[in-house]
Amino acid sequence: MPIKIRGALRSVTVWVNGMLLAAWPFADKIMQAVRDNLPALQPYLPEDVFRNVGLAVVIFNIFQRARTTQSLAQKGAK
C-alpha cells in the first residue's frame, strides 16, 4: 500500500472529513428525523443549524491542521 494512503488512514482529519462527506447527502434527512422523532429537542435546534455545523467543521479542520506535525507520507512510513 502506498505510504501516503497508509498515512491518510492514520489521519484523524481525513477520517472525520470522510465521515462528514459521506453523511452530507443525508444531512436534510438526518435533521428532519431528529426534529420529527425527538420533539423535546426542537426548541434547542436553531433554524440555521447547518450553518453552525459547517462552522464547527471549519474550526475542527483549523485546529487539526495547527496540531499536525507530520505529512501523510511521514505518518504512513511509521
Secondary structure by P-SEA (a helix, b strand, c coil): ccaaaaaaaacaaaaaaaaaaaaccaaaaaaaaaaacccccccccccaaaaaaaaaaaaaaaaaaaaccccaaaaaac
